[in-house]
Amino acid sequence: MTKLRHDAWSHEEDVLLKDTVLYNIESGGTQLKAFKEVASHIHRTPAACGFRWNKELRQHYVQEITEAKRLRLNNKEVAAIQKNSNCPDVHHSSELIKTCFSSILQHTMKQQHLIESQYATIDKLTEENQNLAHQFSTLEAKLKTVEEDYQTFITIMERARKMVVLDSTIDQTHFVMDKNGNLQFIAK
């Protein structure tokens, strides 16, 4: 029977092609087998189906293809486990439990490492905070001393100004600072 050429692909034909190819990937079949199967249903050539899949559809279903390949691999592993064991259900369950525990253990170890890292960061920040608090208290004490010295200096300058203003009749005025930092007027 001669196949007729169809130019436009319908949505239903694309869906059938996609589903058939993904099923064949997952079940371990080939894409060529899928193309032949679809071609017989939609009256196209396997080459046309392969061209449509590779040119137009495949790039839209990358994630589904990857998932189908993963399922194929899992199916092969399960089949191998069942083939090698006398009690396939018990052995498969045991392997599944081991896999789950292994996964949980890896996740727990990652979380433990993350927690330890967080505690180390907390310790480091606590130490830095204590150092900054000590520096702050030291600087605060120095500031208080400077403010007190400044007030003393202002007081001395104010006394000197008053002495000069009150005693403006004296031509020559001399001052001497005593051991407490007070200015004393010396008359000549």
C-alpha positions, 0 to 999 in steps of 0.5 A: 500500500502506498502512503499518501503525503500529508503536509500538516500535522494535527495536534492529536497526531503530535500527541500520539507521536509524543506519547508513543516515543516516551512510552518506548523510551521508558519501556526500553524500546527504540524510537524507530519502533515508535515511529513505525507504530505511529506511522501505521496509525496515522498513515504516514511513513516512519521517516516522516514521523522521525523527522517530525519528532526530531525537528519539531517535537523533541526539544519541547519534551526534554524533561519528559524524555529525561524522566522516561530514561530515568524510569527505564533505568529504575525498571532495569534495576528492579528487574535485575534485583528481582532476577537475582533474588529468591524472594523478589518482594522481600529483597526489593523492599529491603533494597528500597528501605536501604536506599531510603535510609541512605538518602535520609542519612545523607540529608541528615549529614548535610543538615548537621554540617549546615547547623555546625556552620551556623553555630560557628558563624554565631560564635564568630559574630558573638566574639566580634560583638564583644570586641566592639562593645569593649572598644565602644566602652573604651572610646566612651571613657576617653570621650568623657575625659576629653569633655572634662578637660575641655570644660576645665579649659573653658573655665580657665579661659573664662576666669582669665577673661574676667580678670582682664576685663575687671582690671583693665587699668593696669598696663601690664598684666601677667598671669602665672598658672599654678599647679592646679591649672588656675591662672593667677594675676601677678602685679608689677 
